[in-house]
Amino acid sequence: MVKYISQAQQAFNEIVQNRLTDIPSEPLIIVAVAIWYEDFVPDITRLTEIEKIARAGYLLEKLMTFQCVTRVVRLALTPTIEELIRKASSEVELLPKESILNLKQFSGDGLALRWRLTEDINLQVQDLLPYQTRTYSHK
């Protein structure tokens, strides 16, 4: 499990260091599966640039929207997400979640807008879906 978590941290770092629309699905799958099923909580202590902080916050909040996320996973990630919100808020004003849930005029991902990003993982989400269904068996 330690090896997998190290792999998940490397994949997380790769995701936040690159434009989200340009990343391949593989690192996203690694991070999502580690968060959803392996109790992985990414280390965000080295994130200092607002773009990386925003990508990390967006990614974690986005992964929390999937149906497979348990209460235990939510509770484990909440302090990390709160820390990312705190870090980001010192440089940009994040939109409240309530204000982006039903935004009709925004054609992109509302969570990306919340984090003031012009990029998202919507193209890669299809590749995550098989890992969050009842038929997926994590070994």
DRENLOSE-697147 format. One line per field, with one value per residue (C-alpha): residue number from 0; y, z, x. Coordinates in nm, 4 decimals. Layout:
BEGIN
num = (NUM; ...)
y = (Y; ...)
z = (Z; ...)
x = (X; ...)
This chain:
BEGIN
num = (0; 1; 2; 3; 4; 5; 6; 7; 8; 9; 10; 11; 12; 13; 14; 15; 16; 17; 18; 19; 20; 21; 22; 23; 24; 25; 26; 27; 28; 29; 30; 31; 32; 33; 34; 35; 36; 37; 38; 39; 40; 41; 42; 43; 44; 45; 46; 47; 48; 49; 50; 51; 52; 53; 54; 55; 56; 57; 58; 59; 60; 61; 62; 63; 64; 65; 66; 67; 68; 69; 70; 71; 72; 73; 74; 75; 76; 77; 78; 79; 80; 81; 82; 83; 84; 85; 86; 87; 88; 89; 90; 91; 92; 93; 94; 95; 96; 97; 98; 99; 100; 101; 102; 103; 104; 105; 106; 107; 108; 109; 110; 111; 112; 113; 114; 115; 116; 117; 118; 119; 120; 121; 122; 123; 124; 125; 126; 127; 128; 129; 130; 131; 132; 133; 134; 135; 136; 137; 138)
y = (0.0000; 0.2400; 0.1969; 0.2713; 0.5828; 0.7026; 0.6432; 0.8328; 1.1291; 1.1365; 1.1282; 1.4047; 1.6182; 1.5608; 1.6684; 1.9924; 2.0914; 2.0771; 2.2304; 2.0051; 1.9872; 1.8556; 1.5744; 1.2135; 1.0063; 0.7660; 0.9967; 1.0935; 0.7294; 0.6580; 0.9500; 0.8824; 0.5133; 0.5907; 0.8496; 0.6471; 0.3081; 0.3371; 0.6143; 0.8404; 1.2033; 1.4025; 1.5961; 1.9612; 2.1164; 2.1976; 2.3757; 2.7484; 2.8733; 2.9754; 2.7780; 2.4552; 2.5255; 2.5942; 2.2792; 2.0707; 2.2190; 2.1763; 1.8184; 1.7103; 1.8774; 1.7261; 1.3758; 1.4203; 1.4560; 1.0914; 0.8488; 0.6069; 0.8584; 0.7447; 0.9577; 0.8351; 0.9587; 1.2959; 1.3362; 1.2401; 1.4931; 1.7827; 1.9245; 1.9142; 2.0877; 2.3475; 2.4129; 2.4582; 2.7000; 2.8936; 2.9098; 3.0100; 3.2690; 3.4715; 3.5374; 3.5002; 3.5118; 3.1657; 3.1486; 2.9782; 2.6287; 2.7272; 2.9957; 2.7605; 2.4638; 2.5898; 2.8314; 2.8219; 3.0948; 2.9111; 2.6406; 2.4808; 2.3076; 2.5132; 2.3825; 2.5057; 2.8464; 2.8349; 2.7909; 3.0580; 2.8065; 2.8180; 2.4464; 2.1309; 1.7501; 1.7101; 1.5333; 1.2747; 1.2111; 0.9387; 0.7379; 0.7606; 0.6317; 0.2572; 0.2905; 0.4403; 0.1992; -0.0887; -0.3310; -0.2138; -0.4382; -0.2778; -0.5338)
z = (0.0000; 0.0762; -0.2784; -0.4187; -0.2045; -0.3233; -0.6805; -0.6024; -0.4640; -0.7775; -0.9954; -0.7845; -0.8235; -1.2004; -1.2200; -1.0256; -1.2094; -1.5532; -1.7253; -1.6343; -1.9850; -2.1071; -1.8592; -1.9596; -1.7752; -1.6148; -1.3331; -1.2609; -1.2326; -0.9991; -0.7711; -0.7784; -0.6945; -0.4173; -0.2631; -0.3033; -0.1930; -0.0385; 0.2205; 0.0252; 0.1312; -0.0836; 0.0718; -0.0162; 0.2032; -0.0934; -0.2921; -0.2919; -0.6377; -0.6708; -0.9945; -0.8286; -0.5157; -0.7248; -0.9343; -0.6199; -0.4553; -0.7680; -0.8200; -0.4647; -0.4618; -0.8024; -0.6873; -0.3857; -0.6179; -0.7277; -0.5816; -0.4449; -0.1940; 0.1593; 0.4662; 0.5917; 0.2741; 0.3007; 0.6614; 0.5779; 0.2927; 0.4556; 0.6427; 0.3245; 0.1209; 0.3954; 0.3950; 0.0158; 0.0502; 0.3135; 0.0940; -0.2174; -0.0365; 0.0454; -0.3288; -0.4970; -0.3917; -0.4205; -0.5090; -0.2536; -0.3613; -0.3361; -0.6002; -0.8629; -0.8282; -1.0685; -1.2881; -1.6220; -1.7870; -1.7302; -1.9886; -1.8106; -1.4803; -1.1935; -0.9528; -1.1872; -1.1858; -0.8060; -0.7995; -1.0713; -1.3217; -1.6972; -1.7197; -1.5905; -1.6107; -1.7857; -2.0849; -1.8576; -1.6314; -1.8631; -1.7921; -1.4154; -1.4282; -1.4376; -1.1082; -0.9090; -0.9874; -0.7840; -1.0373; -0.9764; -0.7353; -0.5873; -0.4924)
x = (0.0000; 0.2890; 0.4199; 0.0730; 0.0375; 0.3775; 0.2606; -0.0592; 0.1371; 0.3526; 0.0403; -0.1192; 0.1945; 0.1894; -0.1742; -0.1369; 0.1821; 0.0193; -0.2780; -0.5735; -0.7145; -0.3768; -0.3181; -0.3786; -0.6378; -0.3895; -0.2694; -0.6302; -0.7302; -0.4381; -0.5290; -0.9031; -0.8673; -0.6165; -0.8493; -1.1672; -1.0334; -0.6841; -0.7264; -0.4899; -0.4764; -0.2344; 0.0493; -0.0096; 0.2599; 0.4857; 0.2150; 0.2847; 0.1828; -0.1813; -0.2303; -0.1183; -0.3215; -0.6318; -0.5832; -0.5402; -0.8490; -1.0575; -0.9381; -1.0161; -1.3564; -1.4351; -1.3391; -1.5659; -1.8677; -1.8592; -2.1144; -1.8538; -1.7162; -1.7849; -1.8309; -1.4914; -1.3220; -1.4983; -1.3902; -1.0314; -1.0061; -1.1904; -0.8882; -0.6782; -0.9483; -0.9937; -0.6193; -0.6239; -0.9168; -0.7244; -0.4122; -0.6072; -0.8182; -0.5101; -0.4639; -0.8051; -1.1673; -1.3181; -1.6830; -1.9084; -2.0138; -2.3785; -2.3313; -2.1896; -2.4236; -2.6880; -2.4979; -2.6761; -2.4700; -2.1400; -2.0783; -1.7827; -1.7329; -1.8761; -1.6122; -1.3398; -1.5066; -1.5187; -1.1395; -1.0977; -0.9626; -1.0120; -0.9358; -1.1050; -1.1034; -1.4385; -1.2806; -1.1155; -1.4170; -1.5497; -1.2347; -1.2979; -1.6546; -1.5763; -1.3859; -1.6714; -1.9523; -2.0845; -1.9400; -1.5819; -1.3961; -1.0869; -0.8254)
